[in-house]
Amino acid sequence: MTASLDSGLLVALQHADSQFPSGGFAFSQGLEASSQLAARLGACNFEDFLDVQLRHRWAGADRVALTRAYRLAGDLAKLTELDLEVEASTFVEGLRTGSRRNGAALLTTHSRIGTTGAAPYRALIGEGKALGHLAVVQGLLWRALGLEETTAVAMGGYQAAASLATAAVRLGLVGAIQSQAMLAKALPVIVEVSSTPVADDEPLRSFTPLAEIAVALHGSSGQRLFSN
């Protein structure tokens, strides 16, 4: 018997694909800064950097925000409150700016393709009533696409890891094949950290001090490839 295709899987593949225009290519989450400031902050090993980002930033902050946003089921008023919580919990301006810009880019694309909730939330951002942090926008949009919560979380984790792998290649820290090997090692980490339940009022937590210091110092540096 031939198994039938799951259309939800195809939707997830489309929206998690790096070719989907989300704007995230301009940000490295502090990887560029960490590699450039190795003499001051210590050696930057990409595999270790990726592991730390997933375990100590994405798992407790972005994953939680995405999950909570998903569960709000398109309630724009409560999404704006969560947006402000993400803003307040993100200490470094470069990371706040990157998250907002990524969210805005993703919303713009979804507004143009007609995803439910994208245009109204984008309008709230234009009015200064919402901020559009990426994880909040992901939760809003991926639920609107009919994806399951676990699928949305998996997409968020994969994109977080894959975008860093792409940045590492562009920065010349690793080769394309090596980056894929490291990305493969990161997938079980995403599964592991995602096994921790998220309460509807779960606080946002992250602890990546070296990367945050690097981003803060990076803000006053000269020419660079990424915005953070």
C-alpha positions in Angstrom: 0.0 0.0 0.0 1.3 3.4 -0.9 1.2 6.0 1.9 -0.5 9.3 1.0 1.3 12.5 1.1 0.8 14.9 4.0 0.0 18.3 2.6 1.0 19.8 6.0 4.5 18.4 5.6 4.8 20.1 2.2 3.6 23.4 3.6 6.2 23.1 6.4 8.9 22.4 3.9 7.9 25.4 1.8 8.0 27.8 4.7 11.1 26.4 6.4 13.1 26.5 3.2 16.0 28.9 3.0 14.7 30.2 -0.3 11.5 31.5 1.3 11.9 35.3 1.4 12.1 36.0 5.1 15.1 38.5 5.2 17.1 36.5 7.7 20.2 36.4 5.6 21.4 39.8 6.9 21.8 38.6 10.5 24.3 36.2 12.2 23.1 36.4 15.9 26.5 37.5 17.0 28.5 34.9 15.1 30.4 37.5 12.9 31.2 39.7 15.9 32.3 36.7 18.0 34.6 35.5 15.2 36.1 39.0 14.7 36.6 39.6 18.4 38.2 36.2 19.2 41.4 37.9 20.5 39.4 39.7 23.1 36.6 37.3 23.9 38.1 33.9 23.3 38.2 31.6 20.3 35.0 31.2 18.3 34.3 27.6 17.4 31.2 27.5 15.2 30.0 24.1 16.3 30.2 25.2 20.0 28.6 28.6 19.1 25.6 26.8 17.4 25.1 24.5 20.4 25.1 27.4 22.8 22.7 29.4 20.8 20.2 26.5 20.5 20.4 25.4 24.2 20.7 28.8 25.9 18.9 31.3 23.6 16.5 29.6 21.2 15.3 26.9 23.7 14.3 29.3 26.5 13.5 32.5 24.5 12.6 32.2 20.8 11.0 28.7 21.2 9.0 29.9 24.2 7.9 33.1 22.4 7.0 31.1 19.2 5.0 28.6 21.2 3.1 31.1 23.3 2.3 33.2 20.1 1.0 30.1 18.4 -1.3 29.4 21.3 -2.8 32.9 21.1 -4.6 31.8 18.0 -4.4 35.1 16.2 -5.4 37.3 19.2 -3.6 40.5 18.0 -4.0 42.3 21.3 -2.3 39.5 23.3 0.3 39.1 20.5 1.3 42.8 20.9 1.8 42.2 24.7 4.0 39.2 24.0 5.9 41.3 21.5 6.7 43.9 24.2 7.8 41.1 26.5 10.3 39.8 23.9 11.6 43.4 23.4 12.1 43.8 27.2 13.8 40.5 27.6 16.3 41.1 24.7 19.1 43.0 26.3 21.3 44.0 23.3 19.9 46.5 20.8 21.5 44.7 17.8 19.6 41.5 18.6 16.4 43.4 19.2 16.7 45.2 15.9 17.6 42.0 14.0 14.5 40.2 15.5 12.2 43.0 14.6 13.6 43.3 11.0 13.3 39.6 10.4 9.8 39.6 11.7 8.8 42.5 9.5 10.3 40.9 6.4 8.4 37.7 7.1 5.2 39.6 7.7 5.7 41.5 4.4 6.0 38.3 2.5 3.0 36.7 4.1 0.9 39.8 3.6 1.6 39.6 -0.1 0.7 35.9 -0.4 -2.4 36.5 1.7 -1.7 34.5 4.9 -4.5 35.2 7.5 -3.5 37.7 10.1 -0.3 38.9 8.4 -1.7 42.2 7.0 -3.5 43.3 10.2 -0.5 42.6 12.4 1.8 44.4 9.9 -0.6 47.4 10.1 -0.3 47.4 13.9 3.5 47.6 13.5 3.1 50.5 11.1 1.0 52.3 13.7 3.6 51.7 16.4 1.3 49.5 18.4 3.3 46.3 17.8 7.0 45.5 17.2 6.9 42.3 15.1 9.6 40.2 16.7 10.4 37.2 14.6 9.4 34.4 17.0 6.0 36.1 17.7 5.4 36.5 14.0 6.4 32.9 13.3 3.9 31.6 15.9 1.1 33.8 14.4 1.7 32.9 10.8 2.5 29.2 11.1 -0.6 28.6 13.1 -2.6 30.5 10.4 -1.1 28.1 7.8 -2.7 25.2 9.7 0.5 23.7 10.9 0.7 21.8 14.2 2.4 23.4 17.2 5.2 20.8 17.2 5.8 21.4 13.5 6.0 25.1 14.0 8.5 24.6 16.8 10.6 22.3 14.7 10.6 24.8 11.9 11.7 27.6 14.2 14.5 25.4 15.6 15.6 24.3 12.1 15.6 27.9 10.8 17.6 29.1 13.7 20.3 26.5 13.2 20.3 26.6 9.4 20.6 30.4 9.3 23.7 30.2 11.5 25.2 27.5 9.4 24.7 29.7 6.3 26.3 32.6 8.1 29.2 30.5 9.1 29.9 29.6 5.4 29.5 33.2 4.3 32.0 34.2 7.0 34.5 31.6 5.9 34.4 29.9 9.3 33.5 26.5 7.9 33.0 25.0 4.4 29.6 24.1 2.9 30.0 20.4 3.5 31.3 20.9 7.1 28.4 23.2 7.9 25.9 20.5 6.8 27.6 18.0 9.0 27.3 20.4 12.0 23.7 21.2 11.1 22.9 17.4 11.2 24.5 17.2 14.7 22.3 20.1 15.8 19.0 18.5 14.8 19.0 16.1 17.8 19.8 19.1 20.1 16.6 20.8 18.7 14.6 17.7 19.5 16.1 17.5 23.0 15.5 21.1 24.1 12.0 21.1 22.6 11.0 18.2 24.8 10.8 20.6 27.8 7.1 21.7 28.1 6.2 25.4 27.7 3.5 26.9 29.9 1.1 29.4 28.5 2.7 32.1 30.7 6.3 30.7 30.5 8.9 33.4 31.0 11.5 34.1 28.4 15.0 33.2 29.4 18.4 33.3 27.6 22.0 33.3 28.7 24.5 33.9 25.9 26.7 36.6 27.5 29.7 36.3 25.2 27.7 36.5 22.0 25.7 39.5 23.4 28.9 41.3 24.4 30.3 40.7 20.9 27.1 42.1 19.3 27.3 45.2 21.5 31.0 45.8 20.6 30.2 44.9 17.0 27.8 47.9 16.9 30.7 50.3 17.0 32.9 48.5 14.5 33.5 49.4 10.9 32.6 47.5 7.7 30.9 44.1 8.3 29.0 41.5 6.4 26.0 41.1 8.8 23.9 43.5 10.8 24.5 41.6 14.0 
